[in-house]
Each structure stands twice: as structure tokens, then as C-alpha cells.
Amino acid sequence: MNMKNLSGILLLFLCTFSVISCDKEADFKDKVKVITIYVSGETSTYTPSGSKESIECMLVKEDGESEYSKLPMRSINAFSYEKGHEYVLKVEKTKPGNPSADAAPHYRLIEIIEDNTIDISPKWETLINDSREKETDISSRYLGIHGWWCIANPPSVYVGAVFPESTFATSFDKSVTEKKQPINLTFNFQIPYMTPMEDVRWIQYQKKMQEAIASKEYKDFKFPTRPYIVQFTELNSLDDLSLCINDNESFANTLVKIGKQELDIQPVKSLCVGKVVFKSFTVSMDIPVNGVFVEPPSNPDGLVYVRSLTYGTSAYFIIASKYQYQEVLSALRGPFIENYTNHEEVLKNSQIILLTVSDINQTANIGHSFADLQTYLNNPFMDGYTYGYPIFCKGYYVKDNNLYVEQR
């Protein structure tokens, strides 16, 4: 081979090597492009590599995609996600020039094109609701949980008590203590029990309650066997409990902690929460034709008095299941509506955490089986051992006796 041919071959080799080197360098460079992505107002969960616990994540899709994909929180630089908001974002997507096919892309926010608030609150599915529109539900507001750092705080609320509108049915504090007109209390047992209360105060009301519970009318009282309220709703995650039980943050957050600690069934195809309330009796007073107070206050505006209190017991439960929500709901209709022996397979492949509240202290006891739920449903008042705690109240304005309606 002459020198001329050798030089030509060497030159061709060098050119080819240079092209290959350039291509490889290009492969190692980050690929950057500006895209539009859509972020769902709802979230999902995923289990990070090396972890056993699932954590919440965003749901996103790029322009042109039909399905949402999971993306860890804080994965979009300079973007702060808020649940319940649907976003359209312009972002810079960087795919690392890394030979690893698993290298995840990076995102940097350029612009929030749209930010729309949506209602993501779970919607209760009601099986039974015998409550009245005029009643204010206070069944979960003051509950605690036995054995957990969630202390019940039942207020000193009684028929005839007067509160500022700002605390009525919330904290029930700042009770107006001026002397009140005597009232007559009526307990709506099957045979009504009536008694006068000359001195309208908390301590006197407690005495009247004790007298009523010791009466023949109460001994003959037959407690209802049909639930007053039965509700269910599906959850995307345990954290959604705060959207269902939104009047007692401590109770809801503690129930979330219990669920995360004790629910271990796998795989989980559905998660739901249920609420059951049983009513026992109602204590009420007559319309105060001579006014509520002996000496009318100089400014009665915004004062609300308690005209009636309804007592009862309640149960709250969360269920994780290997079955779909509708299958679980169908199985759970049994204890309330029909025999459920045909659905035993669903319940065997589901796990329940049950909280039952049965007495005036409003501290929930924890159960862990569907048998515990059935026991509660069969005997919510423990054969008359308990009449429960205040679950509903009615308030009327001192000034004109108009009905108080809670604003939410």
C-alpha cells in the first residue's frame, strides 16, 4: 500500500471517529423543551423506591395526553401545588443527557396559565336520614378518642341556655348568665315526662336530667332500633377524612393517624368512611312568651337560646378493601337494610377501624372488626345503660324567637 492510500484511509478514520464522537456528545447533552402540562385538582399516592409507606403525589398530563400520570410533590421547580386547584402550566422540561433510560425529567415553572378552584370534597351517599332541616348537627364537634392524644371537649350546653350567635353550636362558650324566666322541660319518651325548671342553670339542668332518667317514663322508654342517619363516601386517600369530618380537626386528624398506623390490607382497591347516628330522645322547652330573661338585656341582638337538645349515639368507621367501593357499599347495606350473608366474602377481604361514641363524655372507643360494628348496630344504647350525648340542637333568637340557621 502506497503512502497516498494510507493517508486517505487514516483521514477517513479520523473523520468517522469525529462524527461518532460528536453524536455521542450530543446524546449526553440535556434535552430541553417548553411544554404545557395540566395538573389535576385531585391527588393520588405512590410508594417511593425503598419505602413501605405510600405518600401523596400530583396527577399531571402533558398537552396531547389523555391519561394523568403520577408526579411527586415539589417536582416542578418554583411551583407550589394546592389541592383542590386545577392548573394549566407552561414549564421547561429537561430530560437529562444520561445513558440511564430511567433518568426522570426535570420541570421548571415558566408561567401559570390557569388556576381554577374545584370542589373536591367527598360527597356523602345517604342510606338513611331522618333528621330535620331545622336541627343543627353537633354529633362530631366535641368528640375525642380513647387512648389517643385527642381529648373530648363537651360543652356545658343545656335547654334554656343562652349564647352569643358567634359561639352557638361551635364552642358554646360565653354563656349569658343573667337570671332567666322559669321554663318547663319536656322529654319526648313514648309517655312524655314533663318537669318545671325554676332556676335555669347548667347545674339545675343536670339534676333534671337525673330525675328524668330515674323516672318510670324513662324505664318504659323503648329506644329506637332504626338508625337516624347512615352515610358513606369513598376516599381517594385517608387525608380526605378532614373534608368529611370538617367540624372537628383533632378528631379527623387522629382518625387519619390511626388508619395509617393500623390499616395494612393489600392490595387496596377502595377506601371509604361511614357515619351512623342513633337518636334516643329530645328534651325541649316551650316558647318563652314572657321572654327568656327576667330583666331583658339592653341589647338582645345576636343572642340565641337553646330550645331543644336531641341525644343519641354515633359510630364512625374507615374501611380499606380489596374490592371496589360499590361492592363494599353493597355489602355494608346489609347491617342497615337487609341480611348480608351473601356479601361475607367482601367483608372478609376488607379491614375496618370503628369508633363508637355512646355516652355523655363523648370519648370514642375503638373497634377493629365488622362484628364490633354489628354489635353496635344491634344495641346502640346498651340495653338502656346509656342514652348518649347531644347530637342535635335547635336554637332560636332571644329578640324575636326566629329560628337560628347555621351558616356554612
Buried (B, 14 or more C-beta within 10 A) or exposed (E): EEEEEEEEEEEEEEEEEEEEEEEEEEEEEEEEEEBBBBBBBBBBBEEEEEEEEBEBBBBBBEEEEEEBEEBEEEBBEEBEBEBBBBBBBBBBBBEBEEEEEEEEBBBBBBEBEEEEEEEBEBEBBEBBEEBEEBBBBBBBBBBBBEEBEBEBEBBEBBBBBBBBBEBBBBEBEEBBEEEBBEBEBBBBBEEEBEBEBEEBBBEBBEEBBEBBBEBEBBEEBEBBEEBBBBBBBBBBBBBBBBBBBEBBEBBBBBBBBBBBEEBEBEEBBBBBBBBBBBBBBBBBBEEBEEBBBEEEBEEBEEBBBBBBBBBBBBBBBBBBBBBEBEBBBBBBBBBBEEEBEEBEEBBEBBBBBBBBBBBBEBBBBBBEEBEBBEBBBEEBBBEBEBBBBBBBBBBBBBBEBEEBEEEE
